[in-house]
């Protein structure tokens, strides 16, 4: 059996910003154009998720992002 640790990912080719939960809630409550994706498994998403969030499992981001991620709104992944 061969065990190995995952290598850290390279920095993304696009800007990444972090947002606090309270700030996200305030923006959603204001009606800002934000699309929220839950990147957990479908089972975890179905169990509990942020109201209005869409499920986009992390392992599928590369294959589904071009189709599912809107280009005209801020996108938040959690």
ZADO-207895 format. One record per residue (C-alpha): residue in one letter; x, y, z negated. Coordinates in steps of 0.001 Angstrom, whole numbers, plus 500000, padded with zeros to 6 digits. Each point is the difference from the previous one (the first is absolute). Last residue first. Layout:
<robas>
<roba "A"; <X; Y; Z>> ...
</robas>
This chain:
<robas>
<roba "X"; <481205; 527418; 499425>> <roba "X"; <500262; 501557; 503428>> <roba "X"; <498851; 503567; 500613>> <roba "X"; <499443; 501378; 503491>> <roba "X"; <499418; 503679; 500742>> <roba "X"; <497644; 500392; 502917>> <roba "X"; <500065; 500373; 503782>> <roba "X"; <502143; 497015; 501032>> <roba "X"; <497721; 497370; 498549>> <roba "X"; <501576; 496732; 498851>> <roba "X"; <498134; 496942; 501303>> <roba "X"; <501308; 499297; 503519>> <roba "X"; <503604; 501182; 499787>> <roba "X"; <500233; 498760; 496401>> <roba "X"; <498719; 496476; 500647>> <roba "X"; <503125; 498008; 500898>> <roba "X"; <502518; 501778; 497796>> <roba "X"; <497546; 500427; 497112>> <roba "X"; <499023; 496326; 499964>> <roba "X"; <502294; 498746; 497212>> <roba "X"; <498961; 502979; 497867>> <roba "X"; <496345; 499037; 500161>> <roba "X"; <497844; 502739; 501540>> <roba "X"; <496784; 500248; 497998>> <roba "X"; <498047; 503233; 500254>> <roba "X"; <499410; 502376; 497106>> <roba "X"; <496633; 501736; 499599>> <roba "X"; <499790; 499358; 496265>> <roba "X"; <503421; 498986; 498705>> <roba "X"; <500276; 496230; 499767>> <roba "X"; <498964; 497039; 497857>> <roba "X"; <499390; 496273; 500538>> <roba "X"; <499531; 500295; 503741>> <roba "X"; <503387; 501732; 500326>> <roba "X"; <501716; 497301; 497929>> <roba "X"; <498460; 497290; 502199>> <roba "X"; <500870; 501922; 503182>> <roba "X"; <503638; 500159; 498946>> <roba "X"; <501462; 503325; 498912>> <roba "X"; <500711; 502895; 502353>> <roba "X"; <497015; 502112; 498926>> <roba "X"; <499669; 502707; 502644>> <roba "X"; <498689; 503505; 499375>> <roba "X"; <499104; 502299; 502896>> <roba "X"; <500045; 503677; 499063>> <roba "X"; <498198; 502974; 501553>> <roba "X"; <499515; 502240; 496964>> <roba "X"; <496482; 499821; 498555>> <roba "X"; <500793; 501815; 496783>> <roba "X"; <499331; 496760; 498048>> <roba "X"; <502531; 498184; 502218>> <roba "X"; <502617; 502688; 499340>> <roba "X"; <499338; 499965; 496246>> <roba "X"; <500166; 496195; 499920>> <roba "X"; <503327; 500022; 501849>> <roba "X"; <501428; 502567; 497580>> <roba "X"; <498864; 497959; 496995>> <roba "X"; <501556; 496848; 501462>> <roba "X"; <503349; 501692; 500513>> <roba "X"; <501321; 500309; 503537>> <roba "X"; <503232; 498746; 501528>> <roba "X"; <501325; 501291; 503281>> <roba "X"; <501430; 498116; 502952>> <roba "X"; <501309; 501763; 503092>> <roba "X"; <500559; 497804; 503057>> <roba "X"; <502804; 497691; 501130>> <roba "X"; <499724; 498059; 496754>> <roba "X"; <503039; 499436; 497763>> <roba "X"; <501432; 496512; 500461>> <roba "X"; <498385; 497252; 497983>> <roba "X"; <501806; 498507; 497045>> <roba "X"; <501199; 496446; 500579>> <roba "X"; <497916; 497225; 498559>> <roba "X"; <501800; 497719; 497598>> <roba "X"; <501070; 496538; 500979>> <roba "X"; <499265; 496443; 499055>> <roba "X"; <501199; 496968; 501917>> <roba "X"; <498696; 496569; 499086>> 
</robas>
